Amino acid sequence: MTLIDQLVGKYNTISLIGMVKNAGKTTLLNELIDQAYWEEIVIGLTSIGYDGEKTDAVTNTPKPTIEVFPGTLVATAQSLLNRENLRYEVLEVTDLATVFGPIVIVRMRNHARVELIGPRSNYGIEKVSRIMKDWGAKLILIDGALDRVSSASPALADGVFLSTGAALSRDMNQVVNQTLHRINLLKLKKVTKHLSDFKVLKENNKIGIIDDEGQIDLIGLKTGINAGNELKNHLKSASKYIFFPGAVTYSTLKDVVDLTHGKVSVVVSDGSKLFVERDNYHELLAKGLRVVVLDEINLLGVSINPYSPKGYYFDSEILKQRLMDKLKNLEVMNVFES
């Protein structure tokens, strides 16, 4: 059974994210697109951010192109489709704007390379996904962009694949350790108490402290950045949880640990909202940091790319095995060998 067969019928939306550029995310995406075409499965494609260009805008190195086939549904900015070699049928023009023009939903009529730019909001992704499903897509693939691990959010995707590889570091130990750290963050466990209260805070985009009795104390901040002084004014002996609806950095987590000595748990919307390096995270865990999530991320697997655009490479079997030894219940694949 192919990978696409394992996904269709079980999930509506799948997000692909990378630890770094050139980690093999686009190769995995193309493999899924290819499998879908040959098995006559209609899929929909969109992106968070801009992807599909011939040359990487960050590293200035050649990058894999996104290849589509007749019948593939694509949600992208209208001006990116204005090339002579593209043949397509416009299905819908949305009210979602980008700097490249409105996002349109099209059905491809030929085998071609496409550039993707999709909505940046949860609402926008949900909207184009729904439209493509209405036009017959059996599975929506969301191409996450550099540093946009937020596209792993369960608010956007039913399942997630993470790509990693040699482009992350010349040191295989670093690649393995950093990848496992990101996976640990993505797979943080769900909070078990006061779920309805946390959902209200999330919906209203509010930072709040919850005590033993479920009483909520709202914090007058939009983000947790440099929140130490404000948190200090609100924390009490009965405080049990601090909820952050958006991104949480090392400095915020350090403020919480310094103020509470591990007696108060940090709750975030999901594991994609945490931005903290491995060593800093372990330092805070040793001091008593506790982090849980409102919504768990469904990480389906990890793909590896043993080659770096800088010319060095790893033994793919060793890299794969080292990750598999730590990830007992998670599939690790090398799509370059599929």
C-alpha positions as a printed NumPy array, in Angstrom:
array([[  0.   ,   0.   ,   0.   ],
       [  1.354,   3.411,  -0.969],
       [  1.563,   6.339,   1.424],
       [ -1.27 ,   8.18 ,  -0.323],
       [ -3.499,   5.109,   0.125],
       [ -2.827,   5.208,   3.86 ],
       [ -3.948,   8.84 ,   4.039],
       [ -6.977,   9.099,   1.751],
       [-10.247,   8.369,   3.535],
       [ -8.628,   8.75 ,   6.936],
       [ -7.633,  12.421,   6.832],
       [ -9.018,  15.542,   5.183],
       [ -5.957,  17.785,   5.398],
       [ -2.258,  16.944,   5.697],
       [  0.436,  19.521,   6.397],
       [  4.077,  19.096,   5.39 ],
       [  6.65 ,  21.071,   7.363],
       [ 10.444,  21.178,   7.308],
       [ 13.077,  21.627,   9.975],
       [ 14.984,  23.768,   7.487],
       [ 15.04 ,  24.565,   3.773],
       [ 16.259,  21.652,   1.598],
       [ 15.127,  19.08 ,   4.165],
       [ 13.185,  17.155,   1.521],
       [  9.701,  18.529,   2.147],
       [  9.053,  19.309,  -1.508],
       [ 10.344,  15.881,  -2.521],
       [  7.825,  14.262,  -0.165],
       [  5.077,  16.516,  -1.529],
       [  5.929,  15.554,  -5.112],
       [  5.941,  11.874,  -4.185],
       [  2.418,  12.176,  -2.764],
       [  1.241,  14.12 ,  -5.838],
       [  2.737,  11.474,  -8.129],
       [  1.169,   8.589,  -6.194],
       [ -2.223,  10.313,  -6.273],
       [ -2.087,  10.818, -10.043],
       [ -1.205,   7.229, -10.88 ],
       [ -3.868,   5.919,  -8.511],
       [ -6.445,   8.367,  -9.931],
       [ -6.986,  10.145,  -6.612],
       [ -7.964,  13.802,  -6.83 ],
       [ -5.959,  15.925,  -4.399],
       [ -5.892,  19.629,  -3.574],
       [ -2.734,  21.697,  -3.017],
       [ -2.143,  24.962,  -1.214],
       [  0.597,  26.598,   0.816],
       [  1.267,  28.766,   3.822],
       [  3.763,  31.228,   2.47 ],
       [  5.417,  31.331,  -0.941],
       [  6.857,  28.132,  -2.358],
       [  7.547,  26.481,  -5.692],
       [ 10.113,  28.966,  -7.019],
       [ 13.092,  27.592,  -8.966],
       [ 15.756,  29.127,  -6.726],
       [ 15.558,  29.168,  -2.954],
       [ 14.977,  32.788,  -1.903],
       [ 16.968,  32.265,   1.318],
       [ 19.95 ,  30.106,   0.303],
       [ 20.058,  31.078,  -3.416],
       [ 20.417,  27.406,  -4.356],
       [ 18.353,  25.355,  -6.837],
       [ 15.378,  23.677,  -5.209],
       [ 12.913,  20.98 ,  -6.263],
       [  9.899,  22.243,  -8.151],
       [  6.322,  21.343,  -7.326],
       [  5.055,  19.132, -10.127],
       [  1.322,  18.707, -10.742],
       [ -0.681,  16.531, -13.105],
       [ -3.97 ,  16.867, -14.974],
       [ -6.851,  16.79 , -12.508],
       [ -4.898,  18.206,  -9.541],
       [ -6.715,  21.033,  -7.755],
       [ -4.539,  24.012,  -6.83 ],
       [ -5.226,  27.052,  -4.639],
       [ -2.715,  29.799,  -5.381],
       [ -2.419,  33.475,  -6.292],
       [ -3.888,  34.235,  -9.695],
       [ -0.845,  36.017, -11.145],
       [  1.363,  32.964, -10.498],
       [ -0.68 ,  31.037, -13.056],
       [ -0.052,  33.496, -15.891],
       [  2.513,  31.419, -17.762],
       [  2.203,  30.028, -21.27 ],
       [  2.974,  26.437, -20.297],
       [  0.158,  26.22 , -17.724],
       [ -3.251,  24.973, -18.767],
       [ -6.029,  24.994, -16.214],
       [ -9.72 ,  25.562, -15.541],
       [-10.646,  28.28 , -13.052],
       [-13.161,  26.849, -10.597],
       [-13.497,  29.734,  -8.135],
       [-11.979,  33.144,  -7.465],
       [-11.886,  33.746,  -3.717],
       [-11.942,  36.977,  -1.723],
       [ -8.612,  36.02 ,  -0.114],
       [ -5.989,  38.573,  -1.122],
       [ -2.201,  38.242,  -1.492],
       [  0.464,  40.578,  -2.863],
       [  0.325,  38.414,  -6.009],
       [ -3.408,  38.883,  -6.441],
       [ -6.479,  36.988,  -5.222],
       [ -6.269,  33.291,  -4.482],
       [ -8.011,  31.2  ,  -7.104],
       [ -8.977,  27.539,  -7.159],
       [ -8.073,  25.822, -10.426],
       [ -8.092,  22.348, -11.904],
       [ -4.883,  21.596, -13.795],
       [ -5.168,  20.404, -17.376],
       [ -1.529,  19.476, -18.005],
       [  1.616,  18.219, -16.304],
       [  3.511,  21.312, -15.204],
       [  5.486,  23.086, -12.52 ],
       [  3.449,  25.38 , -10.274],
       [  4.198,  28.047,  -7.726],
       [  2.083,  28.104,  -4.579],
       [  1.089,  30.984,  -2.399],
       [ -1.805,  30.357,  -0.083],
       [ -3.629,  32.006,   2.798],
       [ -1.694,  32.882,   5.945],
       [ -4.674,  32.631,   8.286],
       [ -6.418,  29.565,   9.678],
       [ -9.652,  30.91 ,   8.251],
       [ -8.148,  31.189,   4.776],
       [ -6.659,  27.703,   4.783],
       [ -9.936,  26.244,   6.025],
       [-11.817,  28.11 ,   3.303],
       [ -9.7  ,  26.999,   0.331],
       [ -9.561,  23.457,   1.708],
       [-13.335,  23.371,   1.941],
       [-13.727,  24.693,  -1.597],
       [-11.336,  22.103,  -3.021],
       [-13.14 ,  19.346,  -1.117],
       [-16.419,  20.565,  -2.631],
       [-14.829,  20.288,  -6.088],
       [-13.901,  16.669,  -5.483],
       [-10.53 ,  16.632,  -3.707],
       [-10.16 ,  13.505,  -1.561],
       [ -7.199,  14.941,   0.355],
       [ -5.771,  18.438,   0.824],
       [ -1.977,  18.83 ,   1.082],
       [ -0.726,  22.01 ,   2.779],
       [  2.85 ,  22.991,   1.959],
       [  4.345,  24.715,   4.981],
       [  7.016,  27.395,   4.459],
       [ 10.328,  28.116,   6.21 ],
       [  9.93 ,  28.658,   9.949],
       [  6.173,  28.278,   9.629],
       [  5.791,  25.244,  11.855],
       [  2.497,  26.865,  12.811],
       [  1.203,  25.079,   9.698],
       [  1.417,  21.938,  11.85 ],
       [ -1.374,  23.307,  14.025],
       [ -4.303,  20.907,  14.449],
       [ -6.499,  23.888,  13.616],
       [ -5.176,  23.541,  10.051],
       [ -4.314,  19.876,   9.538],
       [ -5.577,  16.467,  10.611],
       [ -2.063,  15.074,  10.26 ],
       [  1.499,  16.308,   9.834],
       [  4.723,  15.079,   8.235],
       [  8.046,  16.577,   9.342],
       [ 11.055,  16.67 ,   6.995],
       [ 14.624,  16.852,   8.249],
       [ 18.102,  16.12 ,   6.988],
       [ 21.687,  17.058,   6.339],
       [ 20.862,  20.667,   5.437],
       [ 20.22 ,  21.253,   9.139],
       [ 23.841,  20.621,  10.187],
       [ 27.099,  18.977,   9.087],
       [ 26.972,  17.066,  12.379],
       [ 24.582,  14.11 ,  12.299],
       [ 24.308,  14.25 ,  16.086],
       [ 22.962,  17.787,  15.798],
       [ 20.475,  16.75 ,  13.116],
       [ 19.172,  13.898,  15.261],
       [ 19.034,  15.923,  18.478],
       [ 17.37 ,  18.973,  16.952],
       [ 14.855,  16.839,  15.091],
       [ 13.948,  14.866,  18.204],
       [ 13.592,  18.132,  20.132],
       [ 11.154,  19.526,  17.571],
       [  9.2  ,  16.268,  17.591],
       [  9.008,  16.358,  21.399],
       [  7.516,  19.85 ,  21.195],
       [  5.062,  18.881,  18.467],
       [  3.922,  15.851,  20.46 ],
       [  3.372,  17.511,  23.842],
       [  0.529,  16.01 ,  25.872],
       [ -2.911,  17.536,  26.262],
       [ -4.044,  19.379,  29.375],
       [ -6.753,  17.413,  31.202],
       [ -8.484,  20.071,  33.326],
       [-10.46 ,  23.266,  32.62 ],
       [-10.653,  22.471,  28.883],
       [-13.681,  24.675,  28.268],
       [-11.969,  27.627,  29.963],
       [ -8.837,  27.252,  27.84 ],
       [-10.956,  27.046,  24.685],
       [-12.658,  30.331,  25.576],
       [ -9.281,  31.971,  26.18 ],
       [ -8.017,  30.668,  22.843],
       [-11.084,  31.846,  20.934],
       [-10.696,  35.312,  22.439],
       [ -6.9  ,  35.336,  21.999],
       [ -6.372,  36.091,  25.694],
       [ -3.564,  35.244,  28.1  ],
       [ -5.034,  34.014,  31.357],
       [ -4.137,  32.459,  34.689],
       [ -6.389,  29.734,  36.109],
       [ -6.414,  28.739,  39.77 ],
       [ -7.47 ,  25.633,  41.752],
       [-11.148,  26.558,  41.567],
       [-11.148,  27.335,  37.859],
       [-11.208,  31.088,  38.351],
       [ -9.698,  33.002,  35.434],
       [ -7.541,  36.096,  35.775],
       [ -7.053,  37.79 ,  32.385],
       [ -3.666,  39.346,  31.645],
       [ -3.674,  42.637,  29.752],
       [ -1.095,  41.532,  27.186],
       [ -1.359,  40.548,  23.532],
       [  1.698,  38.253,  23.657],
       [  3.877,  36.593,  26.274],
       [  7.005,  38.475,  25.166],
       [  8.609,  40.285,  28.118],
       [  5.613,  39.324,  30.235],
       [  7.515,  38.806,  33.493],
       [  6.471,  41.98 ,  35.322],
       [  2.824,  41.686,  34.332],
       [  2.661,  38.004,  35.296],
       [  4.251,  38.781,  38.653],
       [  1.358,  41.113,  39.448],
       [ -1.233,  38.422,  38.746],
       [  0.273,  35.178,  40.037],
       [ -1.023,  33.91 ,  43.386],
       [ -0.368,  30.882,  45.56 ],
       [ -3.486,  29.188,  44.155],
       [ -2.471,  29.715,  40.508],
       [ -2.166,  26.457,  38.568],
       [ -2.002,  27.271,  34.85 ],
       [ -0.912,  30.111,  32.579],
       [ -2.44 ,  29.965,  29.1  ],
       [ -0.765,  31.569,  26.079],
       [ -2.824,  31.526,  22.842],
       [  0.045,  32.53 ,  20.541],
       [  3.76 ,  31.962,  20.121],
       [  5.8  ,  31.327,  23.267],
       [  9.562,  31.896,  23.374],
       [ 12.37 ,  30.961,  25.734],
       [ 12.238,  34.321,  27.52 ],
       [  8.536,  33.844,  28.337],
       [  9.085,  30.316,  29.612],
       [ 12.035,  31.508,  31.692],
       [  9.872,  34.247,  33.229],
       [  7.285,  31.642,  34.252],
       [  9.876,  29.295,  35.771],
       [ 11.628,  32.101,  37.641],
       [  8.334,  33.364,  39.052],
       [  6.669,  30.047,  39.899],
       [  9.56 ,  27.594,  40.426],
       [  7.648,  24.966,  38.479],
       [  4.457,  25.202,  40.553],
       [  2.4  ,  26.566,  37.637],
       [  2.006,  24.777,  34.293],
       [  2.277,  26.556,  30.961],
       [ -0.553,  25.771,  28.539],
       [ -0.214,  26.617,  24.831],
       [ -2.667,  26.138,  21.984],
       [ -0.495,  23.401,  20.462],
       [  3.14 ,  22.361,  20.198],
       [  3.781,  24.409,  17.05 ],
       [  3.555,  27.584,  19.154],
       [  6.745,  26.868,  21.142],
       [  9.992,  28.441,  19.942],
       [ 12.822,  27.397,  22.24 ],
       [ 16.173,  25.784,  21.485],
       [ 16.913,  22.285,  22.777],
       [ 19.538,  23.243,  25.372],
       [ 17.447,  26.104,  26.738],
       [ 14.398,  23.866,  26.945],
       [ 16.268,  21.185,  28.881],
       [ 17.651,  23.84 ,  31.214],
       [ 14.109,  25.004,  32.027],
       [ 12.807,  21.444,  32.41 ],
       [ 15.538,  20.853,  35.008],
       [ 14.241,  23.893,  36.886],
       [ 10.699,  22.549,  36.956],
       [  9.092,  23.791,  33.738],
       [  5.867,  21.991,  32.854],
       [  4.222,  22.518,  29.459],
       [  1.005,  21.009,  28.123],
       [ -1.185,  21.824,  25.122],
       [ -4.852,  22.455,  24.477],
       [ -4.809,  20.56 ,  21.177],
       [ -2.457,  17.694,  20.347],
       [ -0.747,  17.531,  16.954],
       [ -1.111,  14.305,  15.01 ],
       [  2.448,  13.727,  13.777],
       [  2.236,  10.949,  11.187],
       [  5.849,  10.492,  10.181],
       [  9.29 ,  11.9  ,   9.467],
       [ 11.009,  12.076,   6.099],
       [ 14.774,  12.44 ,   5.796],
       [ 17.046,  13.966,   3.18 ],
       [ 20.645,  12.771,   3.678],
       [ 22.001,  15.31 ,   1.157],
       [ 22.887,  18.965,   1.756],
       [ 22.932,  21.609,  -1.016],
       [ 26.368,  22.559,   0.353],
       [ 27.816,  19.317,  -1.014],
       [ 28.091,  17.017,   1.995],
       [ 25.883,  14.049,   2.798],
       [ 25.175,  11.384,   5.413],
       [ 24.786,   7.629,   5.239],
       [ 21.012,   7.56 ,   4.87 ],
       [ 20.564,   4.203,   6.603],
       [ 22.485,   5.343,   9.676],
       [ 20.505,   8.596,   9.937],
       [ 17.234,   6.752,   9.436],
       [ 18.086,   4.077,  12.004],
       [ 19.184,   6.6  ,  14.632],
       [ 15.846,   8.364,  14.37 ],
       [ 13.902,   5.091,  14.299],
       [ 15.643,   3.934,  17.484],
       [ 14.121,   6.93 ,  19.299],
       [ 10.797,   7.106,  17.468],
       [  9.364,   3.674,  18.143],
       [  5.8  ,   4.428,  17.002],
       [  6.539,   6.893,  14.217],
       [  7.364,   6.088,  10.596],
       [ 10.721,   7.359,   9.312],
       [ 11.129,   7.356,   5.527],
       [ 13.669,   8.374,   2.927],
       [ 11.61 ,   9.444,  -0.066],
       [ 14.771,   9.711,  -2.165],
       [ 14.864,   5.909,  -2.091],
       [ 11.169,   5.321,  -2.779]])
